[in-house]
Amino acid sequence: MQIQVANSQPSDLDMIFDFYEMAVAHQKKVFNKHWQGFSKELVGTEIAENRQYKILLMMKLLVFLR
């Protein structure tokens, strides 16, 4: 089993926000507080500065980290 941690790419931006939306939906179900959201500009800056990562298992995306 090959696990790889890689920097996110600008082409990952839509998928990153899909993950964020799923996370917020889950938070709303189980907690009283949840993330208020992120701007695409902020996340784009994190990607450009190599501060946004993704974990791949056998070249399939598992999760994004910031």
C-alpha positions in Angstrom: 0.0 0.0 0.0 1.6 3.3 -1.1 0.7 6.5 0.8 1.9 9.8 -0.6 1.6 13.3 0.9 1.8 16.0 -1.8 1.2 19.7 -2.2 -2.3 20.5 -3.4 -2.5 22.0 -6.9 -4.7 24.8 -8.3 -6.6 22.1 -10.2 -7.6 20.7 -6.8 -9.5 23.8 -5.7 -13.0 22.7 -6.6 -12.5 19.3 -4.9 -11.0 21.0 -1.8 -14.2 23.1 -1.5 -16.3 19.9 -2.0 -14.5 18.4 1.0 -15.0 21.6 3.0 -18.7 21.6 2.3 -19.0 17.9 3.4 -17.0 18.7 6.6 -19.3 21.7 7.5 -22.4 19.6 6.9 -21.1 17.0 9.3 -20.1 19.6 11.9 -23.6 21.0 11.7 -25.0 17.6 12.5 -22.8 16.8 15.5 -21.7 20.1 17.0 -23.1 23.5 18.0 -20.3 25.3 16.1 -19.0 24.9 12.6 -16.6 26.4 10.2 -17.9 29.7 8.7 -16.3 29.0 5.3 -13.2 29.9 3.4 -12.5 32.1 0.5 -11.2 30.6 -2.7 -8.6 33.4 -2.8 -7.3 32.4 0.7 -7.1 28.7 -0.3 -5.5 29.6 -3.6 -2.8 31.6 -1.7 -2.2 28.6 0.6 -1.8 26.4 -2.5 0.6 28.9 -4.2 2.7 29.1 -1.0 2.8 25.2 -0.6 0.8 25.3 2.7 -2.1 23.1 1.4 -1.5 19.3 1.2 -3.3 16.2 0.0 -2.9 12.6 1.1 -3.1 10.0 -1.7 -3.4 6.2 -1.2 -2.3 4.3 -4.3 -2.8 7.5 -6.3 -6.4 8.0 -5.0 -7.2 11.1 -3.0 -8.0 10.5 0.7 -8.0 13.9 2.3 -6.8 17.5 2.1 -4.8 19.1 4.9 -4.1 22.7 5.7 
